[in-house]
Amino acid sequence: MNIRAQKSSKLDLILRDLKSFVVAFSGGVDSTFLLHRAHTVRKSGVIAITIRTPYIPSSEIDEAIEFTSTFGIKHKVIDIAFPEMIRNNPVDRCYLCKKTIFTDLLRFAEENNYNFVIDGTNADDTNDFRPGIAALKELGIRSPLLESGLTKKDIRELSRQANLYIWDKPAMACLLTRIPYDTEITEGTLRLVEEAENMLFELGYPGTRVRIHGDLARIECLPGYIEKIIRKPDKEHIISNLKKIGFRYVSLDLEGYRTGSSNPEKREL
């Protein structure tokens, strides 16, 4: 048995031992793989809960609903208002957000007789600036992918082997990550980002981020897209549409998309 298979077997053992649980289901690659595996291993005693907040792209909610419907998985969407404690996008926003959301999930689990709440944190997440992980530990949230040592590469490969269409889906962090720290968040700003990224997705640039700096849009795209973007007619089309959406200036980040580009140690001066 190879190392990935060993990790996979360990994951199954963990899921069986947990008896009954709530899966925090965002619709991303990690939580989708975790939910599918939990449903395969257990069948009963599992419910997926998707949190809907103003800073979660609506497309993610739609995909979560579609996935659970396709596989016949018990699923519930819970609406949570914008937590005022993160209104100004503090550096510890992820910690505060996770504390709020998972406290609600724990309450749901207790009221509905589920033993645990689990999430899709994986082994790679501990290598990045992830203050939200501290909140999960404080609340006693279980992270089976992390506990079994599964990395993002492992999860994508196992998802591919399971014929899950999300296996190569680009990462999709919450919309707050597109806005500089210590900046007041408005509904208008969030919708501006969402509309801009949806437009780029429809043009064939999945996984592209639109970071906001005042009235300037800074585009971070995946490798291989930079040359395509700067060629006409895509360039003119993108500029025109972003200005219609509400931006005054449009820039293309030559470093391209990279995780954690707005982390404190990498913040722009």
C-alpha positions in Angstrom: 0.0 0.0 0.0 1.5 3.4 -1.0 1.6 6.4 1.3 -1.5 8.1 -0.2 -3.5 4.9 0.1 -2.4 4.6 3.8 -3.6 8.2 4.4 -6.9 7.4 2.7 -7.4 4.3 4.9 -6.7 6.4 8.0 -9.3 8.9 6.9 -11.9 6.2 6.6 -11.1 4.9 10.1 -11.4 8.4 11.5 -14.8 8.9 9.8 -16.1 5.6 11.1 -15.0 6.3 14.7 -16.7 9.7 14.7 -20.1 8.0 14.6 -22.3 11.0 13.7 -21.2 14.5 12.6 -21.8 17.8 10.9 -19.6 18.5 7.9 -18.8 22.2 7.4 -19.4 22.2 3.6 -18.2 25.2 1.6 -18.3 23.5 -1.8 -14.6 23.8 -2.3 -12.3 20.8 -3.2 -11.4 19.9 0.3 -14.8 19.9 2.0 -16.4 18.3 -1.1 -13.9 15.4 -1.0 -14.4 15.1 2.8 -18.2 15.1 2.5 -18.2 12.5 -0.4 -15.9 10.2 1.5 -18.0 10.6 4.7 -21.1 9.8 2.8 -19.4 6.8 1.1 -18.1 5.4 4.4 -21.0 6.1 6.7 -24.2 6.7 4.6 -26.1 7.7 7.8 -25.3 10.0 10.7 -23.9 12.7 8.4 -25.3 16.1 7.4 -23.6 18.8 5.4 -24.1 22.4 6.5 -23.3 25.3 4.2 -23.0 28.7 5.7 -24.2 31.6 3.6 -22.8 35.0 4.4 -22.5 38.2 2.3 -18.8 37.5 1.7 -19.2 34.0 0.3 -19.6 33.9 -3.5 -23.1 32.9 -4.4 -21.7 30.5 -7.0 -20.1 28.4 -4.2 -23.5 28.1 -2.5 -25.1 27.0 -5.7 -22.4 24.4 -6.4 -22.8 23.0 -2.8 -26.5 22.6 -3.3 -26.0 20.9 -6.7 -23.4 18.5 -5.3 -25.4 17.3 -2.4 -28.5 17.0 -4.5 -26.6 14.9 -7.1 -25.4 12.4 -4.4 -28.4 12.4 -2.2 -26.6 13.8 0.8 -28.5 15.5 3.6 -27.8 19.2 3.4 -28.8 22.4 5.0 -27.9 26.1 4.2 -27.8 28.4 7.2 -27.7 32.2 6.7 -25.5 34.2 8.9 -25.5 38.0 9.0 -22.2 39.9 8.5 -20.3 39.7 11.8 -19.8 43.3 12.9 -16.5 42.4 14.5 -14.9 41.9 11.1 -16.6 44.9 9.4 -13.2 46.7 9.1 -11.4 43.6 7.8 -8.9 43.1 10.7 -5.8 40.9 10.3 -7.4 38.3 12.5 -10.7 38.3 10.5 -10.3 34.6 9.7 -10.0 33.7 13.4 -13.1 35.8 14.3 -15.1 34.5 11.4 -14.3 30.9 12.1 -15.1 31.4 15.8 -18.5 32.8 14.9 -19.5 30.3 12.2 -18.3 27.2 14.0 -19.9 28.2 17.3 -23.2 28.2 15.3 -22.4 24.8 13.8 -21.6 23.4 17.2 -24.9 24.7 18.5 -26.7 23.1 15.5 -24.9 19.8 16.2 -25.8 19.8 19.9 -29.5 20.6 19.2 -29.7 17.9 16.5 -27.8 15.2 18.4 -24.7 15.0 16.2 -21.5 14.1 18.1 -19.0 16.2 16.2 -18.4 19.1 13.7 -15.7 18.4 11.1 -14.1 20.6 8.5 -11.9 20.3 5.4 -8.6 21.7 6.8 -5.8 19.7 5.2 -2.1 19.0 5.9 -0.9 21.8 3.7 -2.9 24.5 5.5 -0.6 24.4 8.5 2.2 25.8 6.3 0.4 29.1 5.6 -0.9 32.0 7.6 -4.2 30.5 8.8 -5.4 32.2 12.0 -8.7 30.4 11.6 -7.1 27.1 12.5 -6.6 28.4 16.0 -10.3 29.0 16.4 -11.1 25.5 15.2 -8.7 24.0 17.8 -10.2 26.1 20.6 -13.7 24.9 19.7 -12.8 21.3 19.4 -13.6 21.0 15.7 -12.2 17.9 14.1 -10.2 18.0 10.8 -10.0 14.5 9.4 -8.0 15.4 6.3 -5.3 17.0 8.5 -5.4 14.2 11.0 -4.8 11.6 8.3 -2.0 13.7 6.7 -3.7 14.3 3.4 -2.3 17.2 1.4 -4.0 19.2 -1.3 -2.3 17.2 -4.0 -3.5 14.0 -2.3 -7.1 15.3 -2.1 -7.2 16.3 -5.8 -5.8 13.0 -6.9 -8.2 11.0 -4.8 -11.1 13.2 -6.0 -10.0 12.5 -9.6 -10.0 8.8 -8.9 -13.5 9.0 -7.4 -14.7 10.8 -10.6 -15.6 14.0 -8.6 -15.9 16.8 -11.1 -14.4 19.3 -8.6 -11.0 17.5 -8.5 -9.3 20.3 -10.5 -11.5 23.2 -9.3 -9.5 26.3 -8.5 -9.3 27.4 -4.9 -12.0 30.0 -4.0 -11.3 31.8 -0.7 -13.9 34.2 0.7 -14.3 37.6 -0.8 -12.8 39.4 2.2 -9.4 38.2 0.9 -9.7 40.5 -2.1 -9.9 43.6 0.1 -6.9 45.1 2.0 -6.8 44.6 5.8 -8.1 47.5 8.0 -10.6 48.6 5.3 -14.3 48.9 5.9 -16.3 46.3 4.1 -19.6 47.2 2.4 -22.1 45.0 0.5 -21.4 47.1 -2.6 -17.6 46.3 -2.5 -18.3 42.6 -2.1 -20.7 42.5 -5.0 -18.2 44.5 -7.1 -15.6 41.8 -6.5 -18.0 39.0 -7.2 -19.3 40.5 -10.4 -15.7 41.2 -11.7 -14.6 37.6 -11.0 -17.7 36.1 -12.5 -17.0 38.1 -15.6 -13.5 36.8 -15.8 -14.6 33.2 -15.2 -17.1 33.4 -18.0 -14.3 34.7 -20.3 -12.3 31.6 -19.5 -10.1 32.6 -16.6 -11.2 30.4 -13.7 -9.4 30.9 -10.4 -8.6 34.6 -11.2 -8.7 37.0 -8.3 -9.7 40.7 -8.5 -8.1 42.5 -5.6 -9.5 45.9 -4.7 -7.3 49.0 -4.0 -9.7 51.9 -3.8 -10.9 52.4 -7.4 -8.2 50.2 -8.8 -8.7 46.5 -9.7 -5.6 44.3 -9.5 -6.0 41.1 -11.4 -4.2 38.0 -10.2 -4.5 35.1 -12.7 -3.2 31.6 -12.9 0.0 30.8 -14.8 -0.5 30.8 -18.5 -3.3 33.4 -18.5 -1.2 36.6 -18.4 -0.2 36.5 -22.1 -3.8 35.7 -23.1 -5.2 38.5 -21.0 -3.0 41.2 -22.5 -3.9 40.3 -26.1 -6.8 41.9 -27.8 -9.7 41.5 -27.8 -9.6 40.0 -24.2 -7.7 43.0 -22.8 -10.1 45.6 -24.1 -13.1 43.5 -23.2 -11.8 43.0 -19.6 -10.9 46.7 -19.2 -14.3 47.9 -20.6 -16.3 45.5 -18.4 -14.4 46.3 -15.2 -14.9 50.0 -15.7 -18.6 49.4 -16.3 -18.8 47.4 -13.1 -17.3 50.4 -11.2 -13.5 50.4 -11.3 -11.6 53.5 -12.6 -8.3 51.8 -13.1 -7.4 48.2 -14.1 -4.0 46.5 -13.5 -2.6 43.1 -14.2 -0.3 41.7 -11.4 2.7 40.2 -13.3 3.4 37.8 -10.4 0.1 36.1 -11.1 -2.2 34.4 -8.5 -0.5 33.1 -5.4 -2.0 32.1 -2.1 -1.5 34.4 0.8 -0.5 37.5 -1.3 -2.3 39.7 1.2 -0.9 38.1 4.3 0.6 40.5 6.8 4.2 39.7 6.0 3.5 40.3 2.3 1.3 43.4 2.6 1.9 46.2 0.2 3.3 49.5 1.7 
